[in-house]
Amino acid sequence: MANDRRQVTGETDAKQRLQLALAAHQAGRLDEAARLYRAVLEIAPADHNALTNLGTVALQQGRLDEGVALIERSLAIKPDQSNAINNRGNALISLKRMDEALAAFDRAVEIDPGNAEAHSNRGVALIDLGRPQEAAAAYEAALAIKPDFLDALNGLGIALEALGRPEGALEVYDRSLAVAPGSWELHYNRGNALRGLNRPDEAAEAYSRSLTLQPSAGAYANRGVALQATGEFDAAMEDWARAMALEPEHPDARWNRSLLMLLRGDYAQGWAQYEWRWGQPSFRNSQTPVGPKWLGETPLAGKRLLMVTEQGFGDTLQMMRYAGLAVAQGGSVVMIVDPALAELARTGPGVDQVVSGGEPITYDFWTPMMSLPLAFGTTLETVPADVPYITASAERRAAWAERLGERRRPRVGLVWSGRASHGNDANRSIPLSALEPLLAADVEFISLQTEYRDADRARLGELPIRDVSADLRSFGDTAALIEALDLVVSVDTSVAHLAGALGKPLLVLLPFVPDFRWGLGSDTTPWYPTARLLRQPARGDWRPVIAAALAEIAALTD
């Protein structure tokens, strides 16, 4: 009987201690809770609740490996603990073990389909794994259980942004803020959605509300981008300075600051700061050849320099000119470029070898192409601008001359839209309908587009624009066609760089705040001496730009 009484007393004591531990845990007294959970385990080592909760305390205090181990001990005793499995998944997220975390959340919702937290956490893991469509479904499952679950609402908004649906994200954030108007994270994310909708004034206001509630480097950095988009350059610089005061190496603030420096013509600082691009996720998978990277530290005489493409076609076309500077220093040049540009790259000044498919190469140094202005100490006054620095093949030029037939009027090439997925496409591209006033000019218009938006394609057949897109299979084809034209009119796309590199007369139609390489104010650019820049006087107002282009085109017939 005595042994039975001791067993009952022990069980009762363990339960009492567990209740005390839970009360301390819920009150946030984590050290006290941990001590009491351990006391429970001294009496009842197999108490799965005490193990799970002690593991949760360890997770809350940042001891992730210890917390995971304790929860796994609990699960070995009682495997079907949905909440415990969910907590283990959260720890695995913190440990960057995303596949394991997702498996844990999958198991948690299998055991308890009503576990809203586990559904929501599935979304977190799926976002990190680059599966936003599945993440959105996971968040929606959580919200079907808890309609006002803020973590799931916020996560759903992030997933919708990742899916390119900023309108839906904005609706979700507005719904969330009705529940939690004081959430700085929601105001911050709302600002991101508004930026995605190309509404920078409203985005800046949302970031300001977020900063009022909680100053953060991210909100300052993003508000700076929104302010720049509205032309408030000094205010943008101030915000990036505030971001760096909070996080001195904040990559977004530093990189965006470099872009504005370059836009304003401060090449001395701008190209050096532009190296912060390597902190951006979109740059982290860029090619990194073996061997020493060259940024101008040593002479190139007798050395072989590898120039490596890293961004878009336009960037590569713009930077091919630097091969001539390397050769002028006594070096030789090999280039790695996209196959679409290989033919033209081979015609560049002093280019010894061009590779695009993994061919064997030898070199002494390598440089990412967009670091070449830094390596050669480029200022506005020293931009290498000897055009043309590439040429189209004689065979392709002859083929286009035959294809186009007898020239009866001046020929003008048109490019009105770029790649739809470009981050600034909403500002740089023009609907074909807005370009139609140009067509009053008495010239032969030829489309240099290789792809069309659906609305533009439907209208194109009704307009006096010759569509030769089926025959533009490479940049070599486009270059040869440009050689047969009198003028190219283009928005900020790779074709504008191609025409400029070929030394052809060029009109570049620019948004109110253009890409950094086009500068501010001037109607000329040191990068392309044959180009004239036509700029929006206000955000979104293409009408004066189109009118100025029409006047330039009409002059061809005078």
C-alpha positions in Angstrom: 0.0 0.0 0.0 2.9 2.4 0.8 4.3 2.0 -2.7 0.9 2.7 -4.2 0.6 5.8 -2.1 4.0 7.1 -3.2 3.1 6.5 -6.9 -0.1 8.4 -6.5 1.6 11.2 -4.6 4.3 11.4 -7.4 1.8 11.6 -10.2 -0.1 14.3 -8.3 3.1 16.3 -7.6 4.1 16.0 -11.3 0.7 17.3 -12.5 0.8 20.2 -10.0 4.3 21.1 -11.1 3.2 20.9 -14.7 0.3 23.3 -14.1 2.7 25.7 -12.3 5.1 25.4 -15.2 2.4 26.1 -17.8 1.3 29.2 -15.8 4.8 30.5 -15.7 5.3 29.8 -19.4 2.1 31.6 -20.4 3.2 34.6 -18.3 6.5 34.7 -20.1 8.6 33.7 -17.2 10.7 31.3 -19.3 13.5 30.5 -16.8 11.0 29.6 -14.1 8.9 27.5 -16.5 12.0 25.6 -17.7 13.0 24.9 -14.0 9.5 23.6 -13.3 9.3 21.4 -16.5 12.6 19.8 -15.5 11.2 19.2 -12.0 8.3 17.4 -13.7 10.7 15.3 -15.7 12.6 14.3 -12.6 9.4 12.7 -11.3 8.0 11.6 -14.6 10.7 11.3 -17.3 8.2 10.1 -19.9 5.9 13.1 -19.5 5.6 14.1 -23.2 3.9 17.4 -22.3 6.8 18.5 -20.1 9.3 17.4 -22.8 7.4 19.3 -25.5 7.0 22.4 -23.5 10.6 22.4 -22.2 11.7 22.1 -25.8 9.4 25.0 -26.7 11.1 27.2 -24.0 14.5 26.3 -25.4 13.3 27.3 -28.9 12.0 30.6 -27.5 15.3 31.3 -25.8 17.2 30.6 -29.1 18.6 27.2 -28.2 17.3 25.6 -31.4 19.2 22.3 -31.5 18.3 21.6 -27.8 14.7 22.5 -28.4 14.4 20.2 -31.5 16.0 17.3 -29.5 13.6 17.7 -26.6 10.6 17.8 -28.9 11.8 14.7 -30.7 12.1 12.9 -27.4 8.5 13.8 -26.7 7.4 12.6 -30.2 9.2 9.3 -29.6 6.9 8.8 -26.6 3.7 10.2 -28.3 4.1 10.5 -32.1 0.7 12.1 -32.8 1.3 15.6 -31.2 0.3 18.0 -34.0 1.4 21.1 -32.0 4.7 19.6 -31.0 5.5 18.6 -34.6 4.5 22.2 -35.6 7.0 23.6 -33.1 9.7 21.3 -34.3 9.0 22.5 -37.9 9.4 26.2 -36.7 12.8 25.3 -35.2 13.8 23.6 -38.5 12.9 26.8 -40.3 15.2 28.8 -38.0 17.9 26.2 -38.7 17.3 26.7 -42.5 16.3 23.0 -42.9 13.4 23.9 -45.0 12.6 20.5 -46.6 12.5 18.9 -43.1 10.4 21.8 -41.8 7.9 21.3 -44.6 7.7 17.6 -43.9 7.0 18.4 -40.3 4.2 20.7 -41.1 2.7 18.2 -43.5 2.7 15.7 -40.8 1.1 18.2 -38.3 -1.8 19.0 -40.6 -2.2 15.3 -41.4 -2.7 14.5 -37.7 -4.9 17.6 -37.1 -6.3 19.2 -40.2 -7.7 22.0 -38.0 -4.2 23.2 -36.9 -4.3 26.6 -38.5 -0.8 27.4 -37.2 0.7 24.4 -39.0 -1.1 25.3 -42.3 0.3 28.8 -42.0 3.8 27.6 -41.3 3.6 25.3 -44.3 3.2 28.5 -46.3 6.3 30.0 -44.7 8.4 27.0 -45.7 6.9 26.9 -49.2 7.7 30.5 -49.8 11.3 29.9 -48.8 11.4 26.9 -51.1 10.3 29.0 -54.0 6.8 27.5 -54.3 4.5 30.5 -53.9 1.4 28.9 -55.5 1.4 26.1 -52.9 2.2 28.6 -50.2 -0.9 30.7 -51.1 -3.0 27.5 -50.8 -1.5 26.7 -47.4 -2.3 30.2 -46.1 -5.8 30.0 -47.4 -6.3 26.7 -45.6 -5.2 28.4 -42.4 -7.6 31.3 -43.0 -10.5 28.9 -43.6 -10.0 27.8 -40.0 -9.1 31.2 -38.5 -10.3 34.0 -40.8 -8.5 36.8 -38.8 -5.2 34.9 -38.4 -2.7 37.7 -39.0 0.3 35.6 -39.7 -1.6 33.8 -42.4 -3.0 37.0 -43.9 0.4 38.5 -44.0 1.9 35.4 -45.5 -0.9 35.2 -48.2 -0.1 38.8 -49.2 3.6 37.9 -49.6 2.7 34.8 -51.6 0.5 36.8 -53.9 3.2 39.3 -54.5 5.6 36.5 -55.4 3.0 35.3 -57.9 2.9 38.7 -59.6 -0.5 39.6 -58.1 0.1 42.8 -56.2 -3.6 43.8 -56.5 -4.6 40.7 -54.6 -1.8 41.3 -52.1 -3.0 44.8 -51.5 -6.5 43.6 -50.8 -5.1 41.1 -48.2 -3.0 43.7 -46.5 -6.0 46.1 -46.3 -8.0 43.3 -44.8 -5.3 42.6 -42.3 -4.9 46.2 -41.2 -8.6 46.3 -40.4 -7.7 43.7 -37.8 -4.3 45.1 -36.7 -3.9 48.8 -37.7 -0.9 49.1 -35.5 1.2 46.4 -37.3 4.3 48.0 -38.8 5.0 44.8 -40.8 1.6 45.0 -42.5 2.1 48.7 -43.4 5.6 47.8 -44.7 4.2 44.9 -46.9 1.4 47.1 -48.1 4.0 49.6 -49.3 5.7 46.7 -51.2 2.4 45.9 -52.9 1.8 49.5 -53.9 5.3 49.7 -55.4 4.4 46.6 -57.4 1.4 48.4 -58.6 3.5 51.3 -59.7 1.9 53.7 -57.2 5.1 55.1 -55.5 3.4 58.1 -53.8 1.1 55.8 -51.9 3.9 53.3 -51.3 6.0 56.0 -49.7 3.1 56.9 -47.4 2.7 53.3 -46.4 6.4 53.0 -45.5 6.1 56.2 -43.5 3.3 54.7 -41.4 5.4 51.6 -40.9 8.4 53.8 -39.8 6.2 55.7 -37.4 5.3 52.4 -35.6 8.8 50.8 -35.9 11.9 52.3 -37.6 13.5 49.6 -39.8 16.3 49.6 -42.3 14.1 47.8 -44.8 11.3 50.4 -44.7 13.8 53.3 -45.1 15.5 51.5 -48.0 12.2 50.8 -49.8 10.8 54.3 -49.1 13.9 55.6 -50.7 13.1 53.7 -53.9 9.6 55.0 -53.9 10.8 58.6 -53.4 13.3 58.2 -56.2 10.5 57.0 -58.6 8.7 60.3 -57.9 11.8 62.4 -58.5 12.5 63.2 -54.9 16.2 62.4 -55.1 17.5 64.2 -52.1 14.8 62.6 -49.9 15.7 59.2 -51.3 19.4 59.7 -50.4 18.4 60.7 -46.9 16.3 57.5 -46.4 19.1 55.3 -47.6 21.5 57.0 -45.2 19.0 56.3 -42.4 18.8 52.7 -43.5 22.6 52.4 -43.4 22.7 54.1 -39.9 20.6 51.2 -38.7 22.3 48.5 -40.8 25.6 49.8 -42.2 25.9 47.0 -44.8 22.2 47.0 -45.9 22.6 45.8 -49.5 19.4 47.3 -50.9 20.1 50.7 -49.5 23.7 50.7 -50.7 22.9 49.4 -54.1 20.0 51.7 -54.8 22.1 54.6 -53.6 24.7 53.7 -56.2 22.1 53.7 -58.9 21.0 57.2 -58.0 24.6 58.3 -57.8 25.1 57.1 -61.4 21.9 58.6 -62.6 23.0 61.9 -61.3 26.4 61.6 -63.0 28.5 60.8 -59.9 30.5 58.1 -61.5 33.5 58.4 -59.1 31.4 57.1 -56.2 28.6 55.4 -58.1 30.6 52.7 -59.9 32.4 51.8 -56.7 29.1 51.6 -54.8 27.6 49.6 -57.6 29.6 46.6 -56.5 27.0 46.2 -53.7 24.8 44.6 -56.3 26.4 41.3 -55.3 24.3 41.5 -52.1 21.1 41.3 -54.1 19.4 37.8 -54.5 19.1 38.2 -58.2 22.9 38.5 -58.5 24.0 35.7 -56.2 23.9 33.0 -58.9 26.0 35.0 -61.4 28.9 33.3 -63.0 32.0 33.3 -60.8 35.0 32.1 -62.8 38.1 30.7 -61.0 41.1 32.9 -60.7 41.7 36.5 -59.7 39.1 39.1 -60.3 40.4 42.3 -61.9 39.0 45.8 -61.0 41.9 47.8 -62.5 44.5 47.1 -59.8 47.2 45.8 -62.1 48.3 46.7 -65.7 46.9 44.5 -68.4 49.9 44.6 -70.7 50.7 41.0 -71.8 47.6 39.7 -69.8 44.5 38.0 -71.0 41.2 39.5 -69.5 38.0 37.5 -69.4 34.9 39.7 -69.6 31.9 37.9 -68.2 28.3 38.8 -69.0 26.1 39.1 -65.8 22.9 40.9 -66.6 20.7 41.6 -69.6 21.4 41.8 -73.3 21.5 45.6 -73.2 24.1 45.7 -70.4 26.3 43.3 -72.3 26.0 45.3 -75.6 26.8 48.5 -73.7 29.9 47.0 -72.0 31.4 45.3 -75.1 33.2 48.6 -75.9 35.6 48.0 -73.0 37.4 45.4 -75.0 39.1 48.2 -76.9 40.4 49.8 -73.8 41.9 46.5 -72.6 43.7 46.0 -75.9 44.9 49.6 -75.8 46.7 48.7 -72.6 48.4 45.8 -74.3 46.1 43.1 -73.1 43.9 40.6 -75.0 40.3 39.8 -74.4 38.1 36.8 -74.2 34.3 37.2 -73.6 31.7 34.9 -72.1 28.3 36.0 -73.5 24.8 34.6 -74.1 24.7 32.7 -77.4 22.3 35.3 -78.8 25.1 37.9 -78.7 28.1 35.7 -79.6 28.1 36.6 -83.3 28.2 40.4 -82.6 30.6 40.1 -79.7 33.2 38.5 -82.1 33.2 41.8 -84.1 34.1 43.9 -81.1 37.3 45.9 -80.9 40.2 43.6 -80.1 38.1 40.6 -79.0 40.3 37.5 -79.3 37.8 34.8 -78.3 34.1 34.6 -77.6 32.6 31.7 -75.8 29.0 31.0 -74.9 28.7 27.2 -74.4 31.3 26.1 -72.0 34.3 26.0 -74.4 37.8 25.8 -72.8 39.4 29.1 -72.2 42.6 30.5 -70.7 42.9 33.9 -69.0 44.9 35.8 -66.3 42.1 37.9 -64.8 38.3 38.1 -65.1 35.9 40.9 -64.7 32.0 41.0 -64.5 31.0 43.2 -67.4 29.2 45.8 -65.3 32.3 46.3 -63.2 34.3 47.4 -66.3 33.5 51.1 -65.8 34.9 50.8 -62.3 38.0 48.9 -63.4 38.8 51.4 -66.1 38.0 54.5 -63.9 35.2 55.7 -66.2 33.9 59.2 -65.6 31.3 61.1 -67.7 34.2 62.7 -69.5 36.0 59.5 -70.3 33.2 57.1 -71.4 34.7 55.1 -74.3 32.3 56.2 -77.1 34.0 55.3 -80.4 31.1 54.0 -82.3 30.4 51.7 -84.0 32.2 49.1 -82.0 30.3 46.2 -83.3 29.1 45.4 -86.9 26.5 43.2 -88.6 27.7 40.6 -91.1 27.9 41.6 -94.7 25.9 38.5 -95.7 23.0 39.4 -93.3 23.0 43.1 -94.5 22.8 42.0 -98.1 19.9 39.6 -97.2 18.0 42.4 -95.5 18.6 44.8 -98.4 17.0 42.3 -100.7 14.2 41.5 -98.4 13.2 45.2 -97.9 13.4 46.0 -101.6 13.7 49.4 -103.2 13.9 52.3 -100.8 11.1 54.8 -101.6 10.9 56.6 -98.3 13.0 56.9 -95.2 13.0 53.8 -93.1 12.4 54.0 -89.3 12.6 51.0 -86.9 10.3 51.0 -83.9 10.5 49.3 -80.5 7.8 50.3 -78.0 7.9 47.6 -75.4 10.5 45.4 -73.7 10.3 42.2 -71.7 7.1 42.3 -69.6 8.9 40.7 -66.6 11.3 43.6 -66.3 11.1 45.3 -62.9 10.5 48.7 -64.4 8.4 47.6 -67.4 5.3 49.6 -66.4 7.3 52.8 -66.7 9.6 52.1 -69.7 7.2 50.3 -72.1 4.6 52.1 -74.2 1.3 50.6 -75.5 1.3 50.5 -79.3 -1.9 52.6 -79.2 0.0 55.5 -77.6 2.6 55.3 -80.3 0.1 55.7 -83.1 0.5 59.5 -83.6 4.0 58.8 -84.9 2.5 56.9 -87.8 1.4 60.2 -89.4 5.0 60.7 -90.7 5.6 59.9 -94.3 8.2 57.2 -93.7 8.3 53.4 -93.8 7.9 52.0 -90.3 9.4 48.6 -89.6 8.9 46.9 -86.3 12.1 45.7 -84.5 10.0 43.9 -81.9 10.5 40.1 -81.7 7.6 39.7 -79.2 4.3 41.4 -78.9 1.8 42.0 -76.1 -1.6 40.5 -76.9 -3.3 43.9 -77.3 -0.5 45.2 -79.5 -0.5 42.1 -81.8 -4.3 42.5 -82.3 -3.8 46.2 -83.4 -0.5 45.7 -85.4 -2.2 44.3 -88.5 -4.3 47.4 -88.8 -1.4 49.9 -88.8 1.2 50.9 -91.4 4.1 49.0 -89.5 5.9 46.3 -91.3 6.2 43.2 -89.1 9.3 41.2 -89.8 9.5 39.5 -86.4 9.6 36.0 -87.9 12.9 36.8 -89.5 14.5 38.3 -86.4 16.0 35.1 -85.0 19.1 36.6 -83.4 20.7 39.9 -82.5 22.8 39.4 -85.6 19.6 39.6 -87.7 18.4 42.7 -85.9 21.7 44.4 -86.2 21.7 43.8 -90.0 18.2 45.2 -90.3 19.1 48.3 -88.3 22.0 48.9 -90.7 19.4 49.2 -93.4 17.4 51.8 -91.6 17.7 55.6 -91.4 16.6 55.9 -87.8 15.7 53.7 -84.8 13.1 54.9 -82.3 13.1 52.7 -79.1 12.1 52.7 -75.5 14.8 51.6 -73.1 15.5 48.1 -74.3 18.4 46.1 -75.6 17.6 47.3 -79.2 18.4 50.8 -78.1 21.8 49.7 -77.0 22.3 47.7 -80.2 21.5 50.7 -82.4 23.7 52.9 -80.3 26.6 50.4 -80.5 26.2 50.2 -84.3 26.4 54.0 -84.5 23.0 54.5 -86.0 20.8 57.5 -85.5 18.7 56.7 -82.5 15.8 58.3 -80.5 15.4 56.8 -77.0 12.0 57.3 -75.4 12.6 57.6 -71.6 10.3 57.6 -68.6 10.3 60.5 -66.1 13.0 58.7 -63.9 15.0 56.6 -66.3 17.5 53.8 -65.8 20.7 55.1 -64.3 22.8 54.9 -67.5 20.7 57.6 -69.3 21.4 60.4 -66.7 19.1 63.3 -66.0 18.2 66.4 -68.0 20.3 66.2 -71.1 19.1 65.1 -74.5 22.4 63.4 -75.2 24.4 60.6 -73.6 28.2 60.1 -73.7 27.6 56.4 -74.1 26.0 56.7 -77.6 27.0 59.8 -79.6 24.4 59.1 -82.3 21.5 59.0 -79.8 19.0 61.7 -78.8 17.1 61.2 -75.5 13.5 62.2 -75.3 12.2 62.4 -71.7 8.8 62.4 -70.0 8.2 65.8 -68.4 6.0 64.0 -65.8 5.4 60.5 -64.6 3.5 58.5 -67.2 3.1 61.3 -69.7 4.2 60.0 -73.1 2.4 62.5 -75.2 5.2 65.2 -75.3 7.7 62.4 -75.9 5.8 61.1 -78.9 5.3 64.6 -80.3 9.0 65.3 -80.1 9.8 61.9 -81.8 7.3 62.8 -84.6 9.1 66.1 -85.2 12.4 64.3 -85.5 11.0 61.6 -87.9 9.3 64.3 -90.0 12.6 66.0 -90.4 13.8 62.9 -92.4 11.5 63.9 -95.2 12.4 67.6 -95.4 
